[in-house]
């Protein structure tokens, strides 16, 4: 069985592996409840850095370890490049439209169109002029960064 270890933003460890009940039971026995958490959305374990040695001991018993923690944090020669820092106004605009930072422009425009219909002041049931103004400002910011590029520093 192969397990893959990657680093989280705060130094903890992500563990990805095929589901194997005995492995999961061994992991739970080696790492206390407070030191591990299952991330259902990504199908992986988050292990606190404090339990690194216990994690490695369990993983070594069960097969091959692919340790990508050094690469994941963007060190020299990494196959996972460090993503560029997103300007705060772009991050806020994407959040205003309930989008992830990886969303393409076409998705942002589609979401803006749907939300605009919902919050438009002419919609007597849900219309909200202030929300509409903030949605328009958000899509303008997103279009500025996606079409014109980032402003000069």
N, C-alpha and C positions, 0 to 999 in steps of 0.2 A: 504494500500500500504506500502511496506517495502522499506526503503532507507538504503544504506550502506555508511558509512563514513570511509575513510582511509586517512592516512597521506602521503604526498608527501615528497621527499627528502629535500625540502627547507621549510617545515613547512606549506605549503598550504594544502587544503583539497580536496580529490577526493570524488565525490558524484556519486553513482551508484543507479539507480532506474529503474523500468519499465517505458516505455514512457506513460505519462499521460499529455495531452495538458494543462488542467487547472493548474496542478502542475508546469509545465515548465513556464507558463505565470506568476504564482505567484512568482517563483524563479527569473525570469527576472525583475519583478517589485520590488522585495526586494533588489536585488543585482545589482548594476550598471554594465554597459557593461565592464568597465575596471577591475572589480573585479571577473569576471567569464569568462571562456572559455570552449568551447565544444571540447573534444578530440574525433574526429571521429573514429580513429583507435581502441580505447578501449571502445567507447560508454559510456563516462562518462564526468562529469563536473569537471573542476578544479576551485575551489573557493579560493580566497586569504584569508589567515588567518585573515586578518583585518575584514572580514565580517562573522566571525564565529557565532556571536550572531544572526545576521539576518538569516543566513542559518538554525540554529537550530530552530528559531521561525517558519520559513516556514515549515520545516520538521515535527515539532510537530503537526502542523495543519493537515497534510496529512496522518499521520499513524505512524507506528513503525519505530524507528531509531535503526539501528545496528551500534554502534560506535566502530569501530575496530582501531581507530587511535593510541591508546596506544600499542596495539599488533603489529601493522604494523611497528613501529619504533624499535621493538626488545627489549622491556622492559622485566623485570623479569616475568617468567611465561607465556610468549607469546606463542600463538599457531602458530605464524609466526616467525620462527627463523631468526636471522640476517644472511644474506648470508656472506660467507667468502670473504675477500678482494681479488680481482683478481690481480695477479702480472702485472705490467704495460707492460712487454714484451709480455705476453699472450694476454692482451687486444689489444695491437697494432697488433699482428699477426692475431687475429680474425677480427679486423677492416680491415686489408689488404685484407682479403678474403670476406669482406662485410657480416660478420656473426654476429649474436647476441651472447652475452656471454653464453647463454644457449644451443647453438648448439652442438650436439654430434659429436664425432670424425668422424663417417661415413659421415656426412653431410660436414664437413670441407674437408675431402679427396675428396669427389665428386665435390665440388666447385673448389678445387685446380685443379682437373683433367680437368674440363671444361675451367677454365681460362688459364691453361697451354697450351691447344690446341689453344686457341685464341691468346695468346701472345708469343708463341714459335717462336724463331728466324727464323725457317724454313717457317713460315707463311709469305709469301711475302707481303701480304696486311696489316696485323696488327702486325706483329712480332716486339717484343721489348725486347732486351736482358736484359736491366736493370730491366724491370718489371718482367721478368722471374726469375731473380736472387732474387728479393724481394719476389716473390711468393714462391719460394723454401725455402727461409729462414723462411717465415711465417709458412709453413706446418711443417717444422722441429721443430720449437718452439712449435707448437700445439701438435705434436706427443710426444715431450719430456714431456710436462705437462700431457697429457692424458694417455700416456702409462707408462712412468717411474715415474710420480708423480712430485710434486713440489720439487725443490732442497732444500737441508737443509739450514736453515737460519744461 
